[in-house]
Amino acid sequence: MSAYETIIGLEIHVQLLTETKIFCACRNQFEAETSTNTCPVCLGMPGSLPVLNKKAVELACRFILAVGGDINTTSVFARKNYFYPDLPKGYQISQHELPLGKSGTIRVETDDGTSGVKLQGIHLEEDAGKSFHLEDSSNIDFNRCGTPLLEIVTMPVIKSAHEAYLFLNRIRQIVQYLEISSGDMEKGALRCDANVSVRPEGQHEYGIRTEVKNLNSIRYVEKALSYEVNRQINLLEQGGFVVQETRLWDENNNRTVTMRTKEESPDYRYFPEPDLPPMKLDNEWLEEIRDAIPELPHQKIDRFVREYSIPQYDAAVLTSTVNLADYFEQTAKLCKNPKQVSNWIMTEVMKTMKDEKSDPEDLKVSPKNLAGLINNIENGTISGKIAKEIFAEMAFTGKESDEIIAARGLQQITDKKVIEQAIKQVLSENPANLKRYFDGQEKLFGYFVGQVMKKTEGKASPHLVNQILKDKLDGRKA
Ligand SMILES: [Zn+2]
């Protein structure tokens, strides 16, 4: 098989977290009872007039500035005309010739370093209603009509299905960090369509592309796009050709299927929205928005690597949400060993969160208590093994580790005389193994350590057991 180059461009829609809709005062809450959050404006009644929601503009600008994009201080809303049952006006208010923003770059950490995905355009528009189908009827819920949407379009620069997945994941993180959207793909707050094409390596012209829709879960994105890439390569390899069309991801059969073949791109007959004047933004206001932008995921990753000397992999896991990152930092500030904190969070803490389906702030183990537990290990009060037991009790009761250690008598045994006594007993109970050890089976050292730990109910300091046992055996050998 010859080598092919994959080219993917993504078009992403983000629902903005405003109180009210983008052009009317209806609540921006489409999970309410069907079509109850509606008014003449979002139902497209003749004679009703849209009024722009300033908060939606602010949230959109926050995103554009955060990703280093340029804002057009004068932009224009346009009517995008098309007919669809969930669009009562017969057009969608969007932006076309003079959109709110352009350019900007999103950094993603790939397996071989980092890549910067360049953005083409970023604009504001309104969402349509949502159709749903019951056994004997088709219905439309107009609650979603007029929900503010941010449309983000990338340049065709994404080189693999995996990179597309990483990019989408990063977009989700950024909108959550910026508190402009829930980023919840399963609920439709973040939606993604992809343009996919392949070309033989070295060819200059782009291959014919297909558009893949219905990527409504972050888990499907990589699967669907790699299926589509392979489908196109197989077609070309067999001497066939790719047809320009729109395809849907069929999650039940794990493949993309034809939705409609598109001879030419549809003509939306855009024209400037006559009911809304051009949107003019004040530079001072934009500076205020810029000043309030929080630290972004990639900046946090770099800072964690720098300040806490943890691997980039750890930093990426720990910064997956702002709350988890805060939990790590609060704990690490109370410990001398940030890598231990990272290990504990990536194993026991995240496992508990998964089991309880909880967020870091709901955990019964506070950062202070986790730090206390880790410090108990670091200063030799308890072994790492017993610490896991203690953690389980902390997660259940919310108690501090010191309290549990004292109540259950779990302090590590560091009294050398007690450990020597246990070693002596173990060696005298195992004369045959001892002989094998001296005959050269040095692996039995671990067996003796295990027996000593068993005898002390796991409480002897493993470090001291190893040291004293080694001295003792070396002494006997000599
Ligand atoms: Zn309304």
Residues whose N, C-alpha, C, O or C-beta is under 5 A from the ligand:
A	BS01	ZN	C24 A25 C26 N37 T38 C39 V41 C42
